[in-house]
Structure formats: C-alpha cells, structure tokens
Amino acid sequence: MSVGVLDVGCFSAHLVIVERDLMRPLVSHKVRLRLDREINAEGAISRDGVESLCAAVLAACKKAGDTPFLPFATSSVRDSTNADAVMRKVHRRTGVELKVLSGKEEARLSYTAARHWFGWSAGPMVVLDVGGGTVELAAGSGAEPDRAVSLPLGARTLTRAGLTVQDMRAEVQERIAKAFPRDESARAVGCSKVFEQLARLAGARTGTYVPRQLWLKDLEKWIPRLAKLSVRERAALPGISRHRAQQSLAGAVVAEALMRVSGHEVVDISPWSTKEGLLLDLVERSRNRRESAA
C-alpha cells in the first residue's frame, strides 16, 4: 500500500507518495509558496497567503488522485497568530484538514529520519534541525530519541527580530545551553535545508548519496562575510537559494550556535528530515496493519 504526506512549509507545499522505498517515490510534487512575504508584523498570515495555501493544497489533491495522504503544516502556519482561522479556511475550501506537529514531535521525526539514513552503525547521535520558525534538537542511541526539544529560534524568526549578529549569537547560545545538555561523544547530524545549503556554501559537493559535512571553522569564516553582503549578493553564492537568502545569515548563526553548544566541530549532513521521518512512520504502520490482517 502506498502512503503519502503533504509537507506545507514556508516556501513550498511538497507532496510525496511512496510505497516502501523512500528513495523511489511514486509521486514527488512541489508547489512554491512564499508565506514569509505574507506574515504581517502581528504574526498573522494575510488573505493572499491563505489563498496561495488553498491553491497549493488543491494542486496536491489533484496530483494525489485516490491516494490518501497526511497533510501537515510546519511552524509558519502552526505559530501564526491566526493559525486556527487559516486552517479552517483551508478545510472549507479544499476539504483537507491540515495537521500541526508539535516542535517536540518534529524533533523526534528528524531523529527517526537521520537514524534510518545513517543506520545503527552511526552509534549515539545528536540531531540538529534549523527551520524557519524553530530549531529542533534530539539525541539518543536507539530507534527513538532519549530527549527532544524545540525552541523558537529559527532563521526566519531571528531575521524578523532584527538582532545584530552578536546579540543573535548570544541569545541563541544561552537558550540552547539551558535547554539541551552538551554531548561531545555523540555523532552530530544536521537535518534541514539550512545545513544542506551551508555545507554547499562551504564547499561540499552536491548529490543525495554524496557524504557531506559542515565544519564549525568554515561557519566562523562565512558568518562575517554573509553579514557584509546584501540579500541579492547572498543569493548569488553557491548553496544559497534566492528565497532563503534574506534569512541565510540568521540560519548560519543558529547552526554555529547549535554546533558550539552541543560540542561538535563538524556535523554530518542528512538529506532526510521531518517529512521523511513521518513517511517512515506511515510505512511502518502500513506494514503492521498488513501483518495483523494476515
């Protein structure tokens, strides 16, 4: 049986349908969103933003056909001040009821994805995930993390706060240090587009199967460079996409803080994150139902 998820984020709504193999999806359909432009000073999503959400969900429904999928919205919708009204409007217009995952659940799913990607041979892991609204951290040595936390310190959140690099760095490091114990013995894994793009910026090769790493020493060199560049100039750099260029500096500062506070000079990059973790959960549930039915 095939399973699917619709990942509604700040920059896109991504429908993925798989049977068993996540590396060979039956459907992978992405609709571009720019909710970052549609969130006002009070944190509410505008009418135009809601319209674009509805259009993206309807496009996903058309693409999915008769295959059911689990639709979930990340922090850009979840943490908006009018989140309930937005999700009611989407439901009325599309028939699809968006789900929201807690930050702690997102951290667990990122850990699940990274554990499957690197396997049991990776040993104890600390998984770092920098999103737009929040950052998630999870650590453990088994199939499930022993601890998982989420903090409102995402790249978009800090960019909108208008902090200097020094103030941003100080606040992020202090809050992470209070919330998550240091563990230098575990393998550090970076999940999310932020870590992928920073690794590319620092010279890592592209490709899903290519082992990639991000070193703290490279981040320390790039952060002052990014601070001096305009948004347009950042978008011309390798690895920095145009729609993420504005928040790329904050993303780099948060990534640096996560690595420094957790005690790691290098992180391994996982191409899988929350979406893949949720797909893995759904595949496992489907398998268990089939076995029970047999």
C-alpha positions in Angstrom: 0.0 0.0 0.0 1.2 3.5 -0.8 1.4 6.2 1.8 1.9 10.0 1.4 2.4 13.2 3.2 1.9 16.8 2.2 4.5 19.0 3.9 3.2 22.6 4.0 6.1 24.8 4.9 7.0 28.5 4.5 8.5 28.2 0.9 6.6 25.2 -0.5 3.9 22.6 -0.2 5.6 19.3 -1.1 3.5 16.2 -1.7 5.4 12.9 -1.5 3.8 9.4 -2.0 5.8 6.2 -1.6 5.2 2.5 -1.4 8.1 1.2 0.6 11.2 2.8 -0.7 11.6 6.5 0.2 14.4 6.8 -2.4 11.9 6.0 -5.2 8.8 8.0 -4.6 5.7 7.3 -6.7 4.9 11.0 -6.6 7.0 14.0 -5.7 5.2 17.2 -6.4 6.2 20.6 -5.1 4.3 23.9 -5.3 6.2 27.1 -4.5 4.9 29.2 -1.6 6.2 32.4 -0.2 4.5 32.6 3.2 7.4 34.6 4.5 6.1 37.5 2.5 2.5 37.0 3.7 3.1 37.1 7.5 2.5 40.6 8.9 4.1 42.4 11.9 1.5 40.8 14.2 2.4 37.3 13.0 -0.8 36.7 11.1 -0.9 35.2 7.6 -2.5 37.5 5.1 -5.6 36.8 2.9 -3.3 36.4 -0.1 -1.2 33.9 1.9 -4.3 31.9 2.7 -5.3 31.9 -1.0 -1.9 30.6 -2.0 -2.2 27.8 0.7 -5.6 26.7 -0.6 -4.3 26.7 -4.2 -1.3 24.6 -3.2 -3.4 22.1 -1.3 -5.9 21.7 -4.2 -3.0 21.1 -6.6 -1.7 18.4 -4.2 -5.1 16.7 -4.1 -5.3 16.7 -7.9 -1.8 15.1 -8.1 -2.5 12.5 -5.4 -5.7 11.3 -7.0 -7.2 8.5 -4.9 -4.1 8.0 -2.8 -4.7 9.3 0.8 -2.0 11.5 2.3 -1.3 13.1 5.7 -1.2 16.9 5.4 0.8 18.7 8.0 1.9 22.3 8.4 5.1 23.4 9.9 5.8 26.5 12.1 5.0 29.1 9.5 1.3 28.1 9.9 1.4 26.5 13.3 2.8 29.5 15.0 0.9 32.2 13.1 -1.4 34.3 15.3 -4.4 33.3 13.1 -3.5 29.7 12.7 -6.9 28.3 13.6 -8.7 30.6 11.2 -6.2 29.8 8.4 -6.7 26.0 8.8 -10.5 26.3 9.0 -10.4 28.3 5.7 -8.2 25.7 4.0 -10.5 23.0 5.2 -13.6 24.7 3.9 -12.0 25.5 0.5 -10.2 22.2 -0.1 -11.8 19.5 2.2 -8.3 18.9 3.6 -7.7 19.3 7.3 -4.2 20.4 7.9 -2.5 18.8 10.9 0.1 20.5 13.0 3.0 18.7 14.7 4.4 20.0 17.9 8.0 21.1 17.9 9.0 18.1 20.0 7.3 15.8 17.6 9.2 17.4 14.7 12.4 16.8 16.6 11.5 13.1 17.1 10.8 12.7 13.4 14.0 14.4 12.3 15.9 11.9 14.6 14.0 9.0 13.1 14.9 10.1 9.6 18.6 10.6 10.5 18.8 7.3 12.3 17.4 5.5 9.2 19.7 7.4 6.9 22.9 6.7 8.8 21.9 3.3 10.3 22.8 1.7 13.6 26.5 1.9 12.9 26.3 5.6 13.5 26.1 5.0 17.2 24.7 7.7 19.6 23.5 10.7 17.7 22.6 14.3 18.3 20.3 15.6 15.6 20.2 19.3 14.8 17.4 20.8 12.7 17.2 24.5 11.8 13.8 25.6 10.5 12.4 28.9 9.7 10.4 29.4 12.9 12.0 26.9 15.3 15.1 24.8 15.9 14.8 21.2 17.0 17.3 19.0 18.8 17.1 15.3 19.6 19.6 12.8 20.9 19.8 9.1 21.6 21.3 5.8 20.7 18.2 3.8 19.8 15.3 3.9 17.4 13.7 6.7 19.4 15.5 9.7 20.9 16.1 9.8 24.6 15.4 13.6 24.6 13.9 16.0 22.1 13.4 19.8 22.4 12.1 22.6 20.2 12.9 26.3 20.6 11.5 29.4 18.8 14.9 30.3 17.3 14.5 29.6 13.6 16.2 31.5 10.9 13.0 33.4 9.9 12.1 34.2 13.5 15.6 35.7 14.2 15.7 37.6 11.0 12.4 39.3 11.7 13.7 40.2 15.2 16.3 42.4 13.6 19.1 41.5 16.1 22.8 42.1 15.4 24.9 39.0 14.8 26.5 39.4 18.3 23.1 39.7 20.0 21.7 36.8 18.0 24.6 34.6 18.8 24.5 35.3 22.5 20.7 34.7 22.8 20.7 31.5 20.8 23.7 30.0 22.6 22.3 30.9 26.0 18.9 29.4 25.4 20.2 26.2 23.7 22.7 25.7 26.6 19.8 25.9 29.1 17.5 23.5 27.2 19.9 20.8 25.9 22.8 19.0 27.6 26.2 19.0 25.9 27.3 15.7 24.5 30.5 15.6 22.6 30.7 11.8 22.4 27.6 11.5 20.1 27.7 11.9 16.3 26.3 15.2 15.3 23.9 15.2 12.3 22.5 18.3 10.6 19.0 18.0 9.1 17.3 20.7 7.1 17.8 22.9 4.1 19.8 25.3 6.3 22.5 22.8 7.0 22.5 21.5 3.4 22.9 25.0 1.9 25.6 26.0 4.4 27.6 22.8 3.6 27.3 23.6 -0.1 28.4 27.2 0.6 31.5 25.8 2.5 32.4 23.7 -0.5 30.6 20.4 0.0 29.7 18.5 -3.2 26.0 18.1 -4.2 24.1 14.9 -4.5 21.8 12.9 -2.3 24.3 10.0 -1.9 27.4 12.1 -1.6 28.7 12.2 2.0 28.6 15.8 3.1 29.9 17.6 6.2 29.8 21.1 7.7 32.7 22.3 9.8 32.5 24.9 12.5 35.7 26.6 11.3 34.0 27.2 7.9 30.9 28.7 9.5 33.1 31.1 11.6 34.7 32.3 8.3 31.4 32.7 6.4 29.2 34.4 9.0 31.1 37.8 8.9 31.1 37.5 5.1 27.4 37.0 4.9 26.8 39.9 7.3 28.5 42.3 4.9 26.6 41.1 1.8 23.2 42.3 0.6 20.4 39.8 0.2 20.9 39.9 -3.6 24.6 39.2 -3.2 24.0 36.3 -0.8 21.6 34.8 -3.4 24.4 34.6 -5.9 26.5 32.4 -3.6 26.7 28.7 -4.1 24.2 26.9 -2.0 22.1 30.0 -1.0 18.7 29.9 -2.8 17.1 33.2 -3.7 14.1 32.7 -1.5 16.2 31.8 1.6 18.9 34.5 1.0 17.4 37.0 3.4 17.4 34.6 6.4 20.7 32.8 5.4 22.7 34.9 7.9 20.5 34.0 10.8 20.5 30.4 9.7 24.3 30.3 9.8 24.4 31.9 13.2 21.9 29.4 14.6 23.8 26.5 13.1 27.0 27.8 14.6 25.4 28.1 18.0 24.0 24.6 17.8 27.4 23.1 17.0 29.2 25.1 19.5 26.8 24.5 22.4 26.5 20.8 21.6 30.3 20.5 21.5 30.9 19.5 17.8 33.4 20.8 15.3 31.7 19.0 12.5 28.2 17.7 11.6 27.3 15.1 9.0 24.5 16.2 6.7 21.3 14.1 6.4 19.2 14.8 3.4 16.2 13.4 5.3 14.3 15.3 8.0 10.8 15.7 9.4 8.9 14.8 6.2 10.9 11.6 5.7 10.6 10.7 9.4 6.8 11.0 9.0 6.8 8.8 5.9 8.9 6.2 7.7 6.3 6.2 10.5 3.5 5.7 8.0 5.3 3.0 6.1 5.8 1.1 9.4 2.2 1.5 10.4 1.0 0.2 7.0 3.3 -2.8 7.3 2.0 -3.6 10.8 -1.6 -3.4 9.6 -0.9 -5.8 6.7 0.8 -8.2 9.1 -2.1 -8.0 11.5 -4.6 -8.6 8.7 -2.6 -11.7 7.5 
